[in-house]
Amino acid sequence: MVKEPPKVFVKGFYIGGTEEMLKVSEEGLLGDCFKACLGRGLGLFVRVVGT
């Protein structure tokens, strides 16, 4: 079985993969990323695909 790095989607919109999420988190911007999605009326439905 081939393992894929996680991919993060918010309300069906691709936000990024492992590298992007780690970078945003390390820069302290992860909360801002989700707040921006909420501000666009996207809700807080987050889906992580892959393992």
Secondary structure, DSSP 8 states (H G I E B T S, - for coil): ------EEEETTEEEEEHHHHHHHHHTT-HHHHHHHHHHTT-TT-EEEE--
